[in-house]
Amino acid sequence: MCITSDSQAQEQEAIQMMKLAMWCLQIDCKRRPKMSEVVKVLEGSISVETDIDHNFVVTNPPSFSAPRIVVMSAPPLASEVSGPR
């Protein structure tokens, strides 16, 4: 099997993109890259963070309370009440 340098470069680029994706998928949002950092990685200006947590499953999902429904009423507009003319 002959592997060309072009296919090796493509393989390395694919690996870098997977690492970037893993960096973006960190459970702790403080460990995720800023959008400007993502752009710089894609441009090749900076490298992907190497200290990536490989646990992408939330074992204790946060509990969310039921959303509060706020009803605000206002008198109908004259055009809504009278209909088309």
Steps between C-alpha positions, in 0.01 A plus 500: 500500500648831391406807701574830332603812684176662381286232666713525815441876507126444456505245782679745731252775411207267574653411837544871581135567414388213725713640783347843442152345514585326828631830641168665408299219663645536850231457766644790701423804287799684650731247333349550155678728252377845413373536145805714419723211612307257278553732203874525577527121515323471164735764356801315641609789724474304826495134600216307654498482881662174611350477850160374387260311724392197297187441709217643290214341694323696770446257786307743720296720268392827656142506615292764339184629657189537293505824304287778636231618266440871505180618341481863410180635364444818312182637355449394138576748227205662326604334173482157666153559643329666206638268233575590138323788332 
